[in-house]
Amino acid sequence: MATQYVSPRFMLVGPGCVGQLADVLIKFGLHKPLIVTDPFMVRSGLLARCTGPLEAAGITADVFSDTIPEPTDTVVYAGVEVLNEGEYDCLIGFGGGSPIDTAKAMAILAPGTSNIRALKVPYQADRAALPVIAIPTTAGTGSEATRFTVITDSARDEKMLIAGMGCLPLAAIVDYELTFSVPPRITADTGVDSLTHALEAYVSIRANPFSDALAVSAMRLIGANLRTAFHEPTNAAAREAMMIGATQAGIAFTNSSVALVHGMSRPIGAHFHVPHGLSNAMLLPAITRFGLEASPVRYASAARFIGFAAESDSDALACAKLAEGLDALNTELGVPSPKQHGIDASVWEEKLPVMAAQALASGSPANNPRVPSAEEIVALYRVIFNANS
């Protein structure tokens, strides 16, 4: 059976390569961009790393900087209004996963469908009105290289997975120097997020030789460098490895899939506004334990790639070391449980049935080596609530 492989049409990877942004636009005949970013990028001055090269080339760019963490449909609609007021020929998503995801959703909506809810899976969002150039400033989401965007339906407290070729950026500029100012908490959360992408892409029932190659490389890079990037924020070698690993993991899962961690993570973000990377980190050890017996060879190999297990370890021992290693990693990185994060136990318990239903409806749990029932998902949510306490 044939397997399709997708990635951005053009990728520029390396230190300082954001300075070539104007060249990338010119390469594709683009000259009127709208930059989609967040208030911190403007306030911190980092936006100049994006606008400076454009100004030097005589390209005028406007800025929509009202994006928020865990983007909502209301923010996307506001961005589309700005987009429709100008004669833009492309969008530049500059920032973490949220601005890039917002730019993707804006590109799909303008000037077509007025209700983003109609675009969530299983709908295939294969057409976009404008191309997106993605420039990540965190080593985590991999959104610069994926055919997905995740937007919260604010009326229903539901994170909507939107998938299709319309979400795939035309180009990605991956410059690890943009991550030097990322604080340790975000370094940790986005780092575990990218590790989750690589691990889930590798154990997914939809894994394939192409996604495997990238997932393996990503696990090796992230496993060897996440702790260093967390403890030594200006370590250039670690930052570069994390950035490359995050992008490779993004390409890996866009060509296989994510699985149960992501399916269960999205409702946590929608109902409790926990950042996506952090909610993935909260879930990863328990969900991995849940699936070990269903795919021991794959999980054992992953443990060796990440560096938790030795090549000489048996598969059973490597699987045990994987679960233990993920627990230890969360402890070292200070990943809190939902309870430690401040979520009220009674509200958490009340939301469990709808969270389980939303997780299953996303489709991601069906890609897991062990596919859970709604009751098993509820039980897993209860396990992670007090994890690390």
Rosetta blueprint (number, residue, H / E / L):
1 M L
2 A L
3 T L
4 Q L
5 Y L
6 V L
7 S L
8 P L
9 R L
10 F E
11 M E
12 L E
13 V E
14 G L
15 P L
16 G L
17 C H
18 V H
19 G H
20 Q H
21 L H
22 A H
23 D H
24 V H
25 L H
26 I H
27 K H
28 F L
29 G L
30 L L
31 H L
32 K L
33 P E
34 L E
35 I E
36 V E
37 T L
38 D L
39 P H
40 F H
41 M H
42 V H
43 R H
44 S H
45 G L
46 L L
47 L L
48 A H
49 R H
50 C H
51 T H
52 G H
53 P H
54 L H
55 E H
56 A H
57 A L
58 G L
59 I L
60 T L
61 A L
62 D E
63 V E
64 F E
65 S L
66 D L
67 T L
68 I L
69 P L
70 E L
71 P L
72 T E
73 D H
74 T H
75 V H
76 V H
77 Y H
78 A H
79 G H
80 V H
81 E H
82 V H
83 L H
84 N H
85 E H
86 G L
87 E L
88 Y L
89 D L
90 C E
91 L E
92 I E
93 G E
94 F E
95 G E
96 G L
97 G H
98 S H
99 P H
100 I H
101 D H
102 T H
103 A H
104 K H
105 A H
106 M H
107 A H
108 I H
109 L H
110 A L
111 P L
112 G L
113 T L
114 S L
115 N L
116 I H
117 R H
118 A H
119 L H
120 K L
121 V L
122 P L
123 Y L
124 Q E
125 A L
126 D L
127 R L
128 A L
129 A L
130 L L
131 P L
132 V E
133 I E
134 A E
135 I E
136 P E
137 T L
138 T L
139 A L
140 G L
141 T L
142 G L
143 S H
144 E H
145 A H
146 T L
147 R L
148 F E
149 T E
150 V E
151 I E
152 T E
153 D E
154 S L
155 A L
156 R L
157 D L
158 E E
159 K E
160 M E
161 L E
162 I E
163 A E
164 G L
165 M H
166 G H
167 C H
168 L L
169 P L
170 L L
171 A E
172 A E
173 I E
174 V E
175 D L
176 Y H
177 E H
178 L H
179 T H
180 F L
181 S L
182 V L
183 P L
184 P H
185 R H
186 I H
187 T H
188 A H
189 D H
190 T H
191 G H
192 V H
193 D H
194 S H
195 L H
196 T H
197 H H
198 A H
199 L H
200 E H
201 A H
202 Y H
203 V H
204 S L
205 I L
206 R L
207 A L
208 N L
209 P H
210 F H
211 S H
212 D H
213 A H
214 L H
215 A H
216 V H
217 S H
218 A H
219 M H
220 R H
221 L H
222 I H
223 G H
224 A H
225 N H
226 L H
227 R H
228 T H
229 A H
230 F H
231 H H
232 E L
233 P L
234 T L
235 N L
236 A H
237 A H
238 A H
239 R H
240 E H
241 A H
242 M H
243 M H
244 I H
245 G H
246 A H
247 T H
248 Q H
249 A H
250 G H
251 I H
252 A H
253 F H
254 T H
255 N L
256 S L
257 S L
258 V L
259 A L
260 L H
261 V H
262 H H
263 G H
264 M H
265 S H
266 R H
267 P H
268 I H
269 G H
270 A H
271 H H
272 F H
273 H L
274 V L
275 P L
276 H H
277 G H
278 L H
279 S H
280 N H
281 A H
282 M H
283 L H
284 L H
285 P H
286 A H
287 I H
288 T H
289 R H
290 F H
291 G H
292 L H
293 E H
294 A H
295 S L
296 P H
297 V H
298 R H
299 Y H
300 A H
301 S H
302 A H
303 A H
304 R H
305 F H
306 I H
307 G L
308 F L
309 A L
310 A L
311 E L
312 S L
313 D L
314 S L
315 D H
316 A H
317 L H
318 A H
319 C H
320 A H
321 K H
322 L H
323 A H
324 E H
325 G H
326 L H
327 D H
328 A H
329 L H
330 N H
331 T H
332 E H
333 L H
334 G L
335 V L
336 P L
337 S L
338 P L
339 K L
340 Q L
341 H L
342 G L
343 I L
344 D L
345 A H
346 S H
347 V H
348 W H
349 E H
350 E H
351 K H
352 L H
353 P H
354 V H
355 M H
356 A H
357 A H
358 Q H
359 A H
360 L H
361 A H
362 S L
363 G L
364 S H
365 P H
366 A H
367 N H
368 N L
369 P L
370 R L
371 V L
372 P L
373 S L
374 A H
375 E H
376 E H
377 I H
378 V H
379 A H
380 L H
381 Y H
382 R H
383 V H
384 I H
385 F H
386 N L
387 A L
388 N L
389 S L
